[in-house]
């Protein structure tokens, strides 16, 4: 089933600028900031808990966002 989610496209250093990082997994890599190499996503804690039950096995898995596959890295 489809869901409407709020999200944002950010630069690879977004979390560094905020002084934050993912709770699990990793942040974005510089090369993932380039067009055509942006097929990764970091989930919010709320979405990770509500939609994926806080399961760490979602890391490295592909999910569909805007009908495009994205690999969850954090």
N, CA and C of each residue as an Amber inpcrd file, in Angstrom:
protein
   222
   0.8440000  -1.1870000   0.0000000   0.0000000   0.0000000   0.0000000
   0.8850000   1.2430000   0.0000000   0.4550000   2.2380000  -0.7070000
   1.2140000   3.4960000  -0.7860000   0.9630000   4.3430000   0.4520000
   1.9680000   5.1130000   0.8160000   1.8680000   6.0480000   1.9270000
   2.4190000   7.3880000   1.4860000   1.9140000   8.4440000   2.0680000
   2.4580000   9.7720000   1.8340000   3.4430000  10.0530000   2.9650000
   4.6740000  10.3620000   2.5960000   5.7200000  10.6340000   3.5770000
   6.3220000  12.0080000   3.3310000   6.7230000  12.6670000   4.3950000
   7.4570000  13.9220000   4.2710000   8.9390000  13.5790000   4.2010000
   9.6490000  14.2190000   3.3100000  11.0740000  13.9660000   3.1780000
  11.7550000  15.1720000   2.5840000  13.0630000  15.0900000   2.5200000
  13.8410000  16.1930000   1.9520000  15.0750000  15.6290000   1.2720000
  15.4580000  16.2330000   0.1670000  16.7280000  15.9250000  -0.4680000
  17.7670000  16.8330000   0.1820000  18.8320000  16.2270000   0.6620000
  19.8540000  16.9980000   1.3690000  21.2300000  16.6710000   0.8020000
  22.1900000  17.5230000   1.0860000  23.5570000  17.2720000   0.6540000
  24.1930000  16.2290000   1.5690000  25.2890000  15.6500000   1.1030000
  25.9360000  14.5790000   1.8510000  26.3880000  15.0040000   3.2510000
  26.7060000  16.2890000   3.4310000  27.2060000  16.7530000   4.7240000
  26.1210000  17.3560000   5.6220000  24.8850000  17.1280000   5.2900000
  23.7390000  17.6610000   6.0330000  23.8480000  17.3590000   7.5280000
  24.1160000  16.1120000   7.8670000  24.1720000  15.7240000   9.2690000
  25.4090000  16.2900000   9.9640000  26.5170000  16.4170000   9.2410000
  27.7270000  17.0370000   9.8100000  27.4560000  18.4870000  10.1960000
  26.7640000  19.1990000   9.3290000  26.4470000  20.6050000   9.5920000
  25.5930000  20.7300000  10.8450000  24.6730000  19.7870000  11.0350000
  23.8020000  19.8100000  12.2180000  24.4790000  19.2310000  13.4560000
  25.6380000  18.6100000  13.2600000  26.3150000  17.9700000  14.3750000
  25.6220000  16.6900000  14.8050000  24.9570000  16.0460000  13.8720000
  24.2030000  14.8220000  14.1380000  24.6910000  13.7010000  13.2380000
  24.2010000  12.5180000  13.5050000  24.4690000  11.3720000  12.6570000
  23.3820000  10.3450000  12.8580000  23.3050000   9.3780000  11.9800000
  22.2900000   8.3420000  12.1290000  22.5080000   7.5320000  13.4110000
  21.4250000   7.0990000  14.0210000  21.4860000   6.2440000  15.2040000
  22.1160000   4.9030000  14.8420000  21.7750000   4.3960000  13.6700000
  22.3150000   3.1390000  13.1590000  22.6670000   3.3420000  11.6910000
  23.5670000   2.5340000  11.1950000  23.9630000   2.6480000   9.7980000
  24.9950000   3.7530000   9.6220000  24.8800000   4.4740000   8.5240000
  25.8710000   5.4900000   8.1980000  25.2130000   6.7220000   7.6140000
  25.9960000   7.7850000   7.5310000  25.5470000   9.0190000   6.8750000
  25.7790000   8.8850000   5.3710000  25.3900000   9.8970000   4.6490000
  25.5940000   9.9080000   3.2020000  27.0680000  10.0750000   2.8700000
  27.4940000   9.4890000   1.7800000  28.8610000   9.6200000   1.2870000
  28.9350000  10.7470000   0.2600000  30.0940000  11.4010000   0.1090000
  30.2030000  12.4990000  -0.8590000  29.7560000  12.1010000  -2.2640000
  30.1000000  10.9190000  -2.7320000  29.7200000  10.5040000  -4.0820000
  28.2080000  10.3170000  -4.2340000  27.4880000  10.1390000  -3.1170000
  26.0300000   9.9790000  -3.1880000  25.3300000  11.3220000  -3.3590000
  26.0910000  12.3890000  -3.3730000  25.5650000  13.7340000  -3.5750000
  25.5390000  14.0920000  -5.0700000  25.9910000  13.1830000  -5.9070000
  26.0800000  13.4260000  -7.3450000  24.8430000  12.8940000  -8.0630000
  24.3780000  13.6020000  -9.0890000  23.2290000  13.1110000  -9.8570000
  23.4850000  11.6950000 -10.3750000  22.4710000  10.8630000 -10.2370000
  22.5730000   9.4880000 -10.6900000  23.1560000   8.5410000  -9.6660000
  23.6780000   9.0770000  -8.5700000  24.2710000   8.2480000  -7.5190000
  23.5630000   8.4670000  -6.1820000  22.3310000   8.9620000  -6.2700000
  21.5960000   9.3430000  -5.0660000  20.4860000   8.3530000  -4.7300000
  20.7980000   7.0740000  -4.8400000  19.7750000   6.0500000  -4.6120000
  19.7940000   5.5170000  -3.1820000  20.1310000   6.3540000  -2.2220000
  20.1610000   5.9450000  -0.8230000  19.2680000   6.8580000   0.0060000
  18.8620000   6.3580000   1.1710000  17.9620000   7.1160000   2.0410000
  18.3070000   6.8270000   3.4970000  18.1070000   7.8380000   4.3230000
  18.2000000   7.6860000   5.7630000  16.7990000   7.9340000   6.3120000
  16.3080000   6.9780000   7.0710000  14.9560000   7.0690000   7.6200000
  14.9510000   7.8800000   8.9080000  13.8570000   8.5760000   9.1480000
  13.6860000   9.2160000  10.4520000  13.4590000   8.1180000  11.4900000
  13.7710000   8.4310000  12.7300000  13.5550000   7.4590000  13.8070000
  12.0780000   7.0680000  13.8800000  11.2100000   8.0630000  13.7410000
   9.7610000   7.8120000  13.8050000   9.3130000   6.8450000  12.7070000
   9.7410000   7.0690000  11.4740000   9.3540000   6.1800000  10.3750000
   9.9330000   4.7850000  10.5880000  11.1830000   4.7090000  11.0100000
  11.8340000   3.4250000  11.2670000  11.0470000   2.6290000  12.3100000
  10.6000000   3.3000000  13.3670000   9.8520000   2.6170000  14.4130000
   8.4450000   2.2320000  13.9470000   7.7260000   3.1760000  13.3510000
   6.3190000   2.9570000  12.9890000   6.1580000   2.0140000  11.8060000
   6.9400000   2.2120000  10.7690000   6.7510000   1.4360000   9.5360000
   7.5490000   0.1400000   9.5260000   8.7140000   0.1480000  10.1720000
   9.6010000  -1.0160000  10.1050000   9.8390000  -1.6570000  11.4740000
   9.0760000  -1.2180000  12.4830000   9.1330000  -1.8310000  13.7980000
  10.4920000  -1.7470000  14.4630000  11.3160000  -0.7740000  14.0780000
  12.6400000  -0.6290000  14.6600000  13.5940000  -1.7530000  14.2900000
  13.2720000  -2.4700000  13.2310000  14.0780000  -3.6220000  12.8070000
  15.3420000  -3.1510000  12.0830000  16.4990000  -3.4870000  12.6440000
  17.7670000  -3.0900000  12.0280000  18.0270000  -3.7970000  10.7050000
  17.2810000  -4.8440000  10.4220000  17.4770000  -5.5560000   9.1510000
  17.0510000  -4.7230000   7.9490000  16.4120000  -3.5650000   8.1850000
  16.0540000  -2.6840000   7.0680000  17.3020000  -2.0470000   6.4670000
  18.3890000  -1.9380000   7.2590000  19.6320000  -1.3790000   6.7310000
  20.1420000  -2.2280000   5.5750000  20.4370000  -1.5810000   4.4730000
  20.9230000  -2.2810000   3.2870000  19.8210000  -2.8050000   2.3930000
  18.5730000  -2.6760000   2.8400000  17.4390000  -3.1420000   2.0410000
  16.9340000  -2.0220000   1.1320000  16.3170000  -2.4140000   0.0410000
  15.7500000  -1.4670000  -0.9130000  14.2720000  -1.2320000  -0.5980000
  13.8810000   0.0470000  -0.5950000  12.4740000   0.4190000  -0.4530000
  12.1120000   1.3270000  -1.6280000  10.8410000   1.4490000  -1.9140000
  10.3700000   2.3010000  -3.0090000   9.9640000   3.6700000  -2.4700000
  10.5610000   4.7200000  -3.0200000  10.1710000   6.0930000  -2.7190000
   9.9460000   6.8020000  -4.0410000   8.7730000   7.3800000  -4.1940000
   8.4190000   8.0230000  -5.4670000   8.6420000   7.0630000  -6.6350000
   8.2750000   5.8070000  -6.4130000   8.3560000   4.7540000  -7.4340000
   9.7930000   4.4470000  -7.8710000  10.7550000   4.8460000  -7.0490000
  12.1650000   4.5940000  -7.3150000  12.7470000   3.7760000  -6.1720000
  13.5900000   2.7880000  -6.4760000  14.2140000   2.0390000  -5.3790000
  15.3020000   2.8700000  -4.7070000  15.3060000   2.8320000  -3.4030000
  16.3140000   3.5250000  -2.5910000  16.8030000   2.5430000  -1.5370000
  18.1070000   2.5020000  -1.3070000  18.6850000   1.6250000  -0.3060000
  18.7720000   2.3710000   1.0120000  18.2740000   1.7570000   2.0640000
  18.3050000   2.3580000   3.3950000  19.7200000   2.1950000   3.9640000
  20.3820000   3.3210000   4.2350000  21.7390000   3.2850000   4.7820000
  21.7980000   3.7490000   6.2370000  20.7420000   4.3400000   6.7170000
  20.7200000   4.8120000   8.1060000  19.3250000   5.1100000   8.5730000
